[in-house]
């Protein structure tokens, strides 16, 4: 029987704490890019990720762009990244004038395949962007080793992976810079917003300079170079401060959610569960399955059937090489196969076991239809 309410693919967890801090911003008048909540939010996230520095930005895309600019990446340079990612990863490279160089992902992690990176490195390669996709960390050790050997930089795109761990260490502060997103469907949210993490004080200083129109520290309204308005507002940061108090509980809830899904779905033929390697702690930002031929229906057909049953889902990202901006003659079979067959299921941390039971039963029935 179809549910009266549709189960959304995601919904933020918000409450009275967010309202209280927002009210404080309004009552005191500190609503723009100055105020006490911005440095408080930055310090809190830096501590959580064990990063030396954290700079809040207006979006995750802005964070990526600033990270690249702070590393002096520009025209004539090349940046390696996985083709299977959200478009912001590639676009941020294009903003700098650098060339986007795409490689395939590993079937074991759905993240950039370290074995394919070395062949893509040229004398023009300036950086690698490691995308921790859907909450699963990249295999960072070989990536960092390659970067050291070739003297190139590593940026982590951790927009979907707040709290994910690689060999016991939280992602985001493992490379030269790490970028977070706080869009409404992320693990914690500020509506829009992002952050750049780094252990390099010079990179942090450069990011803060560029995000504020490149304004001179001592000569107000003097701008020695082109900068950007990539600042987070105090109101967004206030929501972020409240969200940080929920972060551990949200991560725990999402792990519990993933466990319930996996227990039920592993019994259904043709449903492949999301990866979690022995060295990784996946946060399951979006609990994403792959629908294989033996299931008896395609991912598109399953999505339509779930929608008619009151269950919202989301298709996987379209690989970058299939977009008109980043054409190439190369084929990336792993990325294409996952993208064509993957489906993200409702993943909000406030889902209850009854919701999971209903969703999994509807999936089971969809596979049994002839």
C-alpha positions as MATLAB code, in Angstrom:
seq = 'XXXXXXXXXXXXXXXXXXXXXXXXXXXXXXXXXXXXXXXXXXXXXXXXXXXXXXXXXXXXXXXXXXXXXXXXXXXXXXXXXXXXXXXXXXXXXXXXXXXXXXXXXXXXXXXXXXXXXXXXXXXXXXXXXXXXXXXXXXXXXXXXXXXXXXXXXXXXXXXXXXXXXXXXXXXXXXXXXXXXXXXXXXXXXXXXXXXXXXXXXXXXXXXXXXXXXXXXXXXXXXXXXXXXXXXXXXXXXXXXXXXXXXXXXXXXXXXXXXXXXXXXXXXXXXXXXXXXXXXXXXXXXXXXXXXXXXXXXXXXXXXXXXXXXXXXXXXXXXXXXXXXXXXXXXXXXXXXXXXXXXXXXXXXXXXXXXXXXXXXXXXXXXXXXX';
ca = [
       0.000    0.000    0.000;
       1.336    3.438   -0.974;
       2.266    5.724    1.898;
       0.373    8.937    2.591;
       3.640   10.895    2.825;
       6.461   10.580    0.320;
       9.764    9.531    1.843;
      12.314   12.132    0.634;
      15.755   11.124   -0.566;
      17.197   13.514    2.032;
      16.140   16.150    4.556;
      18.285   18.281    6.894;
      18.130   17.877   10.661;
      17.270   21.279   12.144;
      15.825   22.434   15.463;
      15.661   24.988   18.258;
      19.423   25.425   18.598;
      19.644   26.720   15.017;
      16.727   29.092   15.656;
      18.297   30.425   18.845;
      21.617   31.245   17.200;
      19.941   32.765   14.144;
      17.839   34.945   16.422;
      21.016   36.145   18.121;
      22.453   37.191   14.720;
      19.303   39.151   13.898;
      18.988   40.812   17.295;
      22.626   41.886   17.340;
      22.658   42.920   13.668;
      25.597   40.676   12.756;
      24.091   39.040    9.685;
      26.762   39.385    6.969;
      30.347   38.162    6.734;
      31.535   39.481   10.107;
      30.488   38.130   13.494;
      31.450   35.680   16.206;
      29.938   32.563   14.658;
      32.247   32.427   11.619;
      35.515   31.889   13.528;
      33.662   29.665   16.009;
      32.416   27.417   13.215;
      35.855   27.343   11.585;
      37.587   26.360   14.838;
      35.012   23.681   15.581;
      35.376   22.015   12.176;
      39.171   22.264   12.271;
      39.198   20.456   15.615;
      36.792   17.795   14.362;
      38.893   17.058   11.264;
      42.196   17.584   13.085;
      43.238   20.277   10.648;
      45.485   23.176   11.558;
      43.276   25.726    9.800;
      39.750   26.046    8.401;
      38.338   28.888    6.299;
      34.577   29.136    5.766;
      33.319   29.927    2.260;
      30.063   30.686    0.474;
      29.818   27.184   -1.060;
      31.669   23.929   -1.558;
      32.412   24.996   -5.133;
      33.948   28.235   -3.866;
      36.054   26.171   -1.465;
      37.397   24.071   -4.348;
      38.110   27.136   -6.472;
      39.936   28.883   -3.628;
      41.954   25.766   -2.833;
      43.125   25.564   -6.445;
      43.873   29.289   -6.615;
      45.812   29.189   -3.344;
      48.050   26.519   -4.888;
      48.686   28.821   -7.884;
      47.032   26.510  -10.379;
      46.114   28.211  -13.637;
      46.360   28.297  -17.405;
      48.841   25.793  -18.777;
      48.494   23.462  -15.790;
      46.712   20.104  -15.624;
      44.636   18.738  -12.751;
      43.753   15.051  -12.480;
      40.347   14.087  -11.087;
      37.861   11.204  -11.362;
      35.318   11.367  -14.146;
      32.689   10.018  -11.724;
      32.007   13.026   -9.511;
      29.680   16.012   -9.182;
      30.283   18.643  -11.848;
      31.583   21.236   -9.343;
      34.853   19.304   -9.049;
      35.641   19.720  -12.742;
      34.149   23.204  -13.039;
      36.342   24.556  -10.256;
      39.395   23.471  -12.254;
      38.002   25.075  -15.413;
      37.494   28.370  -13.514;
      41.282   28.586  -13.063;
      42.005   28.049  -16.756;
      43.752   24.744  -16.039;
      43.007   21.595  -18.041;
      40.729   18.908  -16.575;
      42.355   15.464  -16.910;
      39.928   12.625  -16.200;
      40.619    9.097  -14.955;
      38.332    6.197  -14.091;
      37.320    5.109  -10.599;
      37.934    1.828   -8.809;
      35.093   -0.685   -8.767;
      36.000   -1.450   -5.128;
      35.517    2.089   -3.801;
      33.789    4.112   -6.562;
      36.541    6.690   -5.993;
      39.547    7.645   -8.117;
      41.643    4.610   -9.021;
      45.237    5.201   -7.832;
      46.539    2.719  -10.411;
      45.240    4.914  -13.222;
      46.633    8.194  -11.927;
      50.308    7.568  -12.693;
      49.656    7.110  -16.419;
      47.780   10.431  -16.516;
      50.593   12.469  -14.972;
      52.576   14.710  -17.337;
      55.075   17.507  -16.837;
      52.085   19.889  -16.773;
      50.292   18.091  -13.918;
      49.975   20.420  -10.945;
      47.434   18.657   -8.709;
      45.237   15.644   -8.072;
      41.726   16.051   -6.687;
      40.722   13.023   -4.617;
      36.928   12.907   -4.354;
      35.561   10.970   -1.367;
      32.414    9.971   -3.229;
      29.097    9.236   -1.486;
      30.922    9.218    1.850;
      33.580    6.587    1.054;
      37.192    7.815    1.328;
      39.730    7.443   -1.457;
      42.737    5.186   -0.987;
      44.945    8.108    0.027;
      48.357    6.541    0.720;
      49.225    5.678   -2.906;
      47.806    9.021   -4.056;
      49.936   10.961   -1.566;
      52.999    8.870   -2.414;
      52.570    9.592   -6.138;
      52.106   13.283   -5.397;
      55.316   13.400   -3.361;
      57.227   11.528   -6.049;
      56.066   13.866   -8.813;
      56.016   16.987   -6.628;
      52.355   17.739   -7.245;
      49.591   18.849   -4.889;
      46.648   16.892   -3.497;
      43.235   18.435   -2.858;
      40.538   16.397   -1.135;
      36.977   16.975   -2.285;
      35.277   15.887    0.932;
      31.955   17.593    0.185;
      30.093   14.320    0.774;
      32.305   12.857    3.462;
      32.254   14.865    6.707;
      33.561   12.436    9.319;
      34.610    9.642    6.960;
      37.871    7.992    7.978;
      40.884    6.668    6.096;
      42.936    4.279    8.221;
      41.525    5.867   11.361;
      42.070    9.487   10.286;
      39.231   11.787    9.263;
      39.385   12.925    5.654;
      39.832   16.568    4.752;
      43.247   17.217    6.290;
      45.253   14.431    4.631;
      46.406   16.378    1.551;
      47.468   19.968    0.939;
      43.874   21.202    1.224;
      40.469   19.658    1.816;
      37.091   21.054    0.789;
      33.723   20.613    2.470;
      30.186   21.523    1.416;
      27.283   22.464    3.667;
      24.501   22.399    1.078;
      21.071   21.374    2.376;
      21.513   17.679    1.619;
      24.959   17.306    3.170;
      25.720   15.629    6.526;
      25.504   19.009    8.228;
      24.172   22.107    6.512;
      24.266   25.884    6.531;
      21.864   26.085    3.578;
      24.712   26.953    1.237;
      28.321   27.146    2.324;
      31.653   25.389    2.356;
      35.056   25.283    4.024;
      38.708   24.764    3.129;
      40.824   22.746    5.558;
      44.624   22.769    5.544;
      47.625   22.225    7.769;
      49.611   24.859    5.862;
      49.357   28.355    7.363;
      50.442   29.980    4.087;
      47.638   28.250    2.155;
      45.095   29.316    4.778;
      46.301   32.933    4.648;
      46.099   32.950    0.858;
      42.553   31.543    0.903;
      41.374   34.177    3.380;
      42.920   36.910    1.241;
      41.320   35.712   -2.004;
      37.854   35.051   -0.541;
      37.537   38.730    0.576;
      38.131   40.497   -2.755;
      41.913   40.275   -2.210;
      41.757   43.279    0.058;
      45.085   44.500    1.458;
      45.458   43.832    5.195;
      46.610   47.348    6.042;
      45.242   49.443    3.150;
      41.477   49.157    3.260;
      39.828   49.099   -0.168;
      43.186   48.563   -1.851;
      43.178   45.350   -3.889;
      46.560   44.303   -5.334;
      45.030   41.533   -7.461;
      41.702   40.056   -8.574;
      39.849   38.443   -5.692;
      36.448   36.884   -5.002;
      33.458   37.383   -2.765;
      33.404   33.848   -1.402;
      32.593   34.699    2.210;
      30.177   32.827    4.446;
      27.637   34.904    6.372;
      27.472   35.000   10.150;
      23.913   33.610    9.939;
      25.089   30.602    7.947;
      27.934   30.061   10.397;
      25.485   30.279   13.314;
      23.515   27.406   11.796;
      26.817   25.604   11.279;
      27.738   25.998   14.946;
      24.425   24.451   15.953;
      24.882   21.689   13.388;
      28.311   20.799   14.770;
      26.627   19.830   18.038;
      24.554   17.308   16.062;
      27.333   15.971   13.847;
      28.377   12.945   15.923;
      24.766   11.900   16.434;
      23.979   12.354   12.733;
      26.968   10.231   11.714;
      25.908    7.522   14.149;
      22.346    7.600   12.826;
      23.554    7.278    9.241;
      25.715    4.274   10.092;
      22.703    2.660   11.764;
      20.583    3.464    8.722;
      23.148    1.869    6.404;
      23.280   -1.252    8.555;
      19.487   -1.662    8.373;
      19.513   -1.214    4.606;
      22.373   -3.675    4.125;
      20.792   -6.371    6.295;
      17.646   -6.295    4.180;
      19.014   -5.607    0.701;
      21.813   -8.178    0.677;
      19.064  -10.821    0.521;
      17.733   -9.435   -2.778;
      19.330  -10.826   -5.921;
      20.737   -8.190   -8.256;
      21.150   -5.441   -5.660;
      24.774   -4.502   -5.054;
      25.448   -2.702   -1.775;
      27.653    0.402   -1.423;
      31.344   -0.280   -0.769;
      33.232   -0.080    2.496;
      36.839   -1.225    2.384;
      38.587   -2.627    5.476;
      40.711    0.529    5.756;
      37.735    2.858    5.393;
      34.855    4.147    7.456;
      32.107    5.119    5.057;
      29.608    7.653    6.377;
      27.049    6.585    3.722;
      26.128   10.179    2.889;
      23.716    8.803    0.316;
      23.030    5.079    0.655;
      23.603    4.189   -2.988;
      22.983    0.794   -4.544;
      23.845   -0.617   -7.948;
      21.029   -2.412   -9.770;
      22.480   -5.355  -11.681;
      20.827   -7.255  -14.585;
      19.852  -10.196  -12.380;
      17.499   -7.928  -10.433;
      14.973   -8.075  -13.267;
      14.488   -4.311  -13.686;
      16.808   -1.422  -14.548;
      17.697    1.357  -12.135;
      15.459    3.702  -14.131;
      12.531    1.292  -13.880;
      13.160    0.770  -10.169;
      13.233    4.534   -9.573;
       9.877    4.934  -11.344;
       8.292    2.108   -9.369;
       9.573    3.460   -6.073;
       8.305    6.920   -6.970;
       4.826    5.508   -7.590;
       5.073    3.859   -4.161;
       5.926    7.158   -2.462;
       9.693    6.711   -2.226;
      11.985    9.422   -3.572;
      15.326    8.348   -5.069;
      18.197   10.000   -6.912;
      20.142    8.897   -9.977;
      23.946    8.816   -9.823;
      26.128   11.604  -11.193;
      26.711   11.704  -14.934;
      30.457   11.185  -15.507;
      32.328   14.313  -16.576;
      33.464   12.831  -19.896;
      29.814   12.504  -20.959;
      29.175   16.227  -20.451;
      29.678   18.648  -23.378;
      32.259   20.744  -21.454;
      34.746   17.906  -20.905;
      34.708   15.728  -24.047;
      37.307   13.040  -24.609;
      37.727   10.013  -26.852;
      38.688    7.896  -23.863;
      36.210    5.502  -22.286;
      35.823    4.990  -18.565;
      33.934    1.708  -18.199;
      33.744    1.503  -14.402;
      32.384    5.036  -14.037;
      29.911    4.512  -16.867;
      28.638    1.227  -15.464;
      28.135    2.580  -11.938;
      26.583    5.817  -13.169;
      24.089    4.011  -15.411;
      22.994    1.531  -12.762;
      23.314    3.299   -9.410;
      20.434    4.673   -7.375;
      20.558    6.626   -4.122;
      17.884    5.647   -1.600;
      16.374    7.866    1.125;
      19.245    8.634    3.500;
      18.015   11.239    5.976;
      19.235   10.435    9.508;
      15.715   10.746   10.928;
      14.364    7.758    8.989;
      13.016    5.003   11.210;
      13.122    1.229   10.836;
       9.553    1.143    9.563;
      10.604    3.429    6.676;
      13.520    1.147    5.818;
      11.309   -1.938    5.957;
       8.839   -0.315    3.569;
      11.514    0.852    1.097;
      13.282   -2.519    1.010;
      10.044   -4.427    0.597;
       9.095   -2.196   -2.351;
      12.495   -2.853   -3.901;
      12.048   -6.584   -3.441;
       8.634   -6.500   -5.106;
       9.940   -4.403   -8.015;
      12.573   -7.040   -8.763;
      10.035   -9.836   -8.735;
       7.749   -8.225  -11.313;
       7.761   -9.727  -14.777;
];
